[in-house]
Amino acid sequence: MGGMKSLDNKRLKELEAENRMSLAQIFKFHFNLFLLPTYV
């Protein structure tokens, strides 16, 4: 039972890391879109 719990926690941490990465990429993408007109 304890083994399953630790496995779930590990998976949760992995998912959190993935979400944080994609959020950062999305933010960067929108930020670039927002800044683009100021350069042109």
Backbone atoms as SQL, in Angstrom:
CREATE TABLE atoms (id INTEGER PRIMARY KEY, chain TEXT, resi INTEGER, resn TEXT, atom TEXT, x REAL, y REAL, z REAL);
INSERT INTO atoms VALUES
  (1, 'A', 1, 'MET', 'N', 0.845, -1.203, 0.000),
  (2, 'A', 1, 'MET', 'CA', 0.000, 0.000, 0.000),
  (3, 'A', 1, 'MET', 'C', 0.882, 1.256, 0.000),
  (4, 'A', 2, 'GLY', 'N', 1.919, 1.231, 0.880),
  (5, 'A', 2, 'GLY', 'CA', 2.819, 2.389, 0.945),
  (6, 'A', 2, 'GLY', 'C', 3.575, 2.588, -0.358),
  (7, 'A', 3, 'GLY', 'N', 3.921, 1.472, -1.020),
  (8, 'A', 3, 'GLY', 'CA', 4.649, 1.547, -2.284),
  (9, 'A', 3, 'GLY', 'C', 3.824, 2.256, -3.359),
  (10, 'A', 4, 'MET', 'N', 2.532, 1.947, -3.399),
  (11, 'A', 4, 'MET', 'CA', 1.656, 2.585, -4.378),
  (12, 'A', 4, 'MET', 'C', 1.587, 4.090, -4.145),
  (13, 'A', 5, 'LYS', 'N', 1.509, 4.471, -2.866),
  (14, 'A', 5, 'LYS', 'CA', 1.383, 5.894, -2.535),
  (15, 'A', 5, 'LYS', 'C', 2.617, 6.687, -3.018),
  (16, 'A', 6, 'SER', 'N', 3.797, 6.108, -2.768),
  (17, 'A', 6, 'SER', 'CA', 5.017, 6.800, -3.184),
  (18, 'A', 6, 'SER', 'C', 5.083, 6.886, -4.710),
  (19, 'A', 7, 'LEU', 'N', 4.583, 5.868, -5.389),
  (20, 'A', 7, 'LEU', 'CA', 4.547, 5.874, -6.848),
  (21, 'A', 7, 'LEU', 'C', 3.640, 6.998, -7.344),
  (22, 'A', 8, 'ASP', 'N', 2.476, 7.140, -6.697),
  (23, 'A', 8, 'ASP', 'CA', 1.545, 8.195, -7.072),
  (24, 'A', 8, 'ASP', 'C', 2.177, 9.570, -6.860),
  (25, 'A', 9, 'ASN', 'N', 2.850, 9.743, -5.734),
  (26, 'A', 9, 'ASN', 'CA', 3.494, 11.022, -5.441),
  (27, 'A', 9, 'ASN', 'C', 4.543, 11.355, -6.501),
  (28, 'A', 10, 'LYS', 'N', 5.306, 10.346, -6.908),
  (29, 'A', 10, 'LYS', 'CA', 6.333, 10.554, -7.930),
  (30, 'A', 10, 'LYS', 'C', 5.673, 10.994, -9.239),
  (31, 'A', 11, 'ARG', 'N', 4.596, 10.328, -9.604),
  (32, 'A', 11, 'ARG', 'CA', 3.877, 10.651, -10.843),
  (33, 'A', 11, 'ARG', 'C', 3.299, 12.064, -10.770),
  (34, 'A', 12, 'LEU', 'N', 2.748, 12.413, -9.608),
  (35, 'A', 12, 'LEU', 'CA', 2.186, 13.750, -9.425),
  (36, 'A', 12, 'LEU', 'C', 3.251, 14.818, -9.616),
  (37, 'A', 13, 'LYS', 'N', 4.427, 14.576, -9.037),
  (38, 'A', 13, 'LYS', 'CA', 5.525, 15.539, -9.177),
  (39, 'A', 13, 'LYS', 'C', 5.945, 15.673, -10.642),
  (40, 'A', 14, 'GLU', 'N', 5.966, 14.541, -11.363),
  (41, 'A', 14, 'GLU', 'CA', 6.317, 14.573, -12.787),
  (42, 'A', 14, 'GLU', 'C', 5.293, 15.381, -13.569),
  (43, 'A', 15, 'LEU', 'N', 4.016, 15.156, -13.284),
  (44, 'A', 15, 'LEU', 'CA', 2.949, 15.889, -13.971),
  (45, 'A', 15, 'LEU', 'C', 3.041, 17.372, -13.663),
  (46, 'A', 16, 'GLU', 'N', 3.326, 17.700, -12.400),
  (47, 'A', 16, 'GLU', 'CA', 3.472, 19.109, -12.007),
  (48, 'A', 16, 'GLU', 'C', 4.595, 19.768, -12.794),
  (49, 'A', 17, 'ALA', 'N', 5.713, 19.064, -12.911),
  (50, 'A', 17, 'ALA', 'CA', 6.862, 19.595, -13.642),
  (51, 'A', 17, 'ALA', 'C', 6.502, 19.809, -15.111),
  (52, 'A', 18, 'GLU', 'N', 5.788, 18.846, -15.707),
  (53, 'A', 18, 'GLU', 'CA', 5.375, 18.966, -17.105),
  (54, 'A', 18, 'GLU', 'C', 4.449, 20.159, -17.285),
  (55, 'A', 19, 'ASN', 'N', 3.496, 20.317, -16.381),
  (56, 'A', 19, 'ASN', 'CA', 2.565, 21.438, -16.466),
  (57, 'A', 19, 'ASN', 'C', 3.290, 22.765, -16.353),
  (58, 'A', 20, 'ARG', 'N', 4.269, 22.831, -15.436),
  (59, 'A', 20, 'ARG', 'CA', 5.021, 24.059, -15.243),
  (60, 'A', 20, 'ARG', 'C', 5.800, 24.405, -16.517),
  (61, 'A', 21, 'MET', 'N', 6.374, 23.376, -17.160),
  (62, 'A', 21, 'MET', 'CA', 7.131, 23.586, -18.393),
  (63, 'A', 21, 'MET', 'C', 6.215, 24.130, -19.490),
  (64, 'A', 22, 'SER', 'N', 5.071, 23.491, -19.703),
  (65, 'A', 22, 'SER', 'CA', 4.170, 23.917, -20.772),
  (66, 'A', 22, 'SER', 'C', 3.603, 25.301, -20.483),
  (67, 'A', 23, 'LEU', 'N', 3.309, 25.581, -19.218),
  (68, 'A', 23, 'LEU', 'CA', 2.813, 26.911, -18.851),
  (69, 'A', 23, 'LEU', 'C', 3.848, 27.976, -19.179),
  (70, 'A', 24, 'ALA', 'N', 5.105, 27.685, -18.863),
  (71, 'A', 24, 'ALA', 'CA', 6.181, 28.628, -19.147),
  (72, 'A', 24, 'ALA', 'C', 6.315, 28.842, -20.648),
  (73, 'A', 25, 'GLN', 'N', 6.202, 27.772, -21.427),
  (74, 'A', 25, 'GLN', 'CA', 6.307, 27.880, -22.884),
  (75, 'A', 25, 'GLN', 'C', 5.151, 28.698, -23.443),
  (76, 'A', 26, 'ILE', 'N', 3.944, 28.439, -22.961),
  (77, 'A', 26, 'ILE', 'CA', 2.766, 29.182, -23.407),
  (78, 'A', 26, 'ILE', 'C', 2.913, 30.660, -23.064),
  (79, 'A', 27, 'PHE', 'N', 3.359, 30.937, -21.843),
  (80, 'A', 27, 'PHE', 'CA', 3.539, 32.323, -21.402),
  (81, 'A', 27, 'PHE', 'C', 4.561, 33.031, -22.286),
  (82, 'A', 28, 'LYS', 'N', 5.677, 32.338, -22.554),
  (83, 'A', 28, 'LYS', 'CA', 6.732, 32.918, -23.380),
  (84, 'A', 28, 'LYS', 'C', 6.202, 33.204, -24.785),
  (85, 'A', 29, 'PHE', 'N', 5.422, 32.267, -25.320),
  (86, 'A', 29, 'PHE', 'CA', 4.854, 32.420, -26.654),
  (87, 'A', 29, 'PHE', 'C', 3.951, 33.645, -26.720),
  (88, 'A', 30, 'HIS', 'N', 3.035, 33.777, -25.760),
  (89, 'A', 30, 'HIS', 'CA', 2.119, 34.912, -25.727),
  (90, 'A', 30, 'HIS', 'C', 2.879, 36.215, -25.482),
  (91, 'A', 31, 'PHE', 'N', 3.905, 36.144, -24.655),
  (92, 'A', 31, 'PHE', 'CA', 4.710, 37.325, -24.356),
  (93, 'A', 31, 'PHE', 'C', 5.393, 37.818, -25.629),
  (94, 'A', 32, 'ASN', 'N', 5.933, 36.875, -26.424),
  (95, 'A', 32, 'ASN', 'CA', 6.571, 37.231, -27.695),
  (96, 'A', 32, 'ASN', 'C', 5.548, 37.816, -28.663),
  (97, 'A', 33, 'LEU', 'N', 4.370, 37.235, -28.716),
  (98, 'A', 33, 'LEU', 'CA', 3.302, 37.747, -29.585),
  (99, 'A', 33, 'LEU', 'C', 2.942, 39.176, -29.187),
  (100, 'A', 34, 'PHE', 'N', 2.920, 39.410, -27.890),
  (101, 'A', 34, 'PHE', 'CA', 2.552, 40.717, -27.360),
  (102, 'A', 34, 'PHE', 'C', 3.626, 41.753, -27.682),
  (103, 'A', 35, 'LEU', 'N', 4.897, 41.341, -27.616),
  (104, 'A', 35, 'LEU', 'CA', 6.004, 42.261, -27.856),
  (105, 'A', 35, 'LEU', 'C', 6.287, 42.494, -29.337),
  (106, 'A', 36, 'LEU', 'N', 5.927, 41.517, -30.164),
  (107, 'A', 36, 'LEU', 'CA', 6.253, 41.584, -31.587),
  (108, 'A', 36, 'LEU', 'C', 5.871, 42.914, -32.247),
  (109, 'A', 37, 'PRO', 'N', 4.637, 43.401, -32.090),
  (110, 'A', 37, 'PRO', 'CA', 4.262, 44.666, -32.758),
  (111, 'A', 37, 'PRO', 'C', 5.119, 45.861, -32.339),
  (112, 'A', 38, 'THR', 'N', 5.665, 45.835, -31.140),
  (113, 'A', 38, 'THR', 'CA', 6.464, 46.981, -30.688),
  (114, 'A', 38, 'THR', 'C', 7.802, 47.036, -31.407),
  (115, 'A', 39, 'TYR', 'N', 8.279, 45.862, -31.893),
  (116, 'A', 39, 'TYR', 'CA', 9.555, 45.831, -32.608),
  (117, 'A', 39, 'TYR', 'C', 9.377, 46.268, -34.058),
  (118, 'A', 40, 'VAL', 'N', 8.248, 45.914, -34.657),
  (119, 'A', 40, 'VAL', 'CA', 8.026, 46.197, -36.083),
  (120, 'A', 40, 'VAL', 'C', 7.707, 47.681, -36.286);
